[in-house]
Amino acid sequence: MSVDHPDPMRRLRAIMARLRDPETGCPWDVAQDFASIAPYTIEEAYEVADAIDREAWDELAGELGDLLLQVVFHARMAEEAGLFDFDAVAKAVGDKMVARHPHVFGDGAVADAAAQSEHWEATKAAERAHSQAGTLDGVALGLPALLRAVKLQKRAARVGFDWPEMAGILDKIAEEIAELAEAHGTGDAAHTEEEFGDLLFVLANLARRWDIDPEAALRAANAKFTRRFAAIEDGLARVGKTPAEATLAEMEALWQAAKHGPRGA
């Protein structure tokens, strides 16, 4: 394929093949493998999500292109290793979409989006049962920890391992907070970290039950903190100070002003 091919997808694959050519390609691209590229794949997915969160529609096409490049990169390395190629990737996901949407591509019928979600999960469960996989098998280790916690809990809940009442989760959160404080009081850093993880895990379970995306909630909290701290810096700059030169009381006053002002929303 030519790097000047008029079909954009074929052109992109030709560009990647040229970059990976061991004789005439780019030394950096040639040196990469699945493990070295995986962090970039995750980063590009987050940059897509960030553009969407910011409604930066003028940036989204570029960010999606960067993510697509990661797929092409992995597929090219797999083709070189004799594992599979890009066409196999596209075929596999196409087959999956057709199989999981019988109401669109077959004779099935689904009443609404909620029913479709139930059907989707039932289909995935059947696929796992057919492969004799464990309930929690297949939940990717590379997922962000909070997201993976929610997915693990959803899998367990589908086979009945869940609190029957919301009060049980709230009680467990209080219990984990007490255990975290107790562990910290002993000075045992490893135990404290373990208890902190347990608390986060239960909070992720609460997010699941309240239909909250914990990753999105934390991203929103990070953005809110960034806005409010910027307001502190702006306020201090007006009186010729930096945060390092200000007292905690001064910064707290500006924080409260930001919290209740238009930027604190």
Buried (B, 14 or more C-beta within 10 A) or exposed (E): EEBEBEEEEBBBBBBBBBBBEEEEBEEEBEEBEEEEBEEBBBEBBBBBBBBBEEEEEEBBEEBBEBBBBBBBBBBBBBBEEEEBBBEEBEEEEEEEEEEBBBBEEEEEEBEEEEEBEEBEEEBBBEBBEEEEEEBEEEBEEEBEEBBBBBBBBBBBBBEEEBBEEEEEBBEBBEEBEEBBEEBBEEEEEEBBEEBBBBBBBBBBBBBBBEEBBBBBBEBEEEEBEEBBBEBBBEBBEEEEBEBEEBEEEBBEBBBEBBBEEEBBE
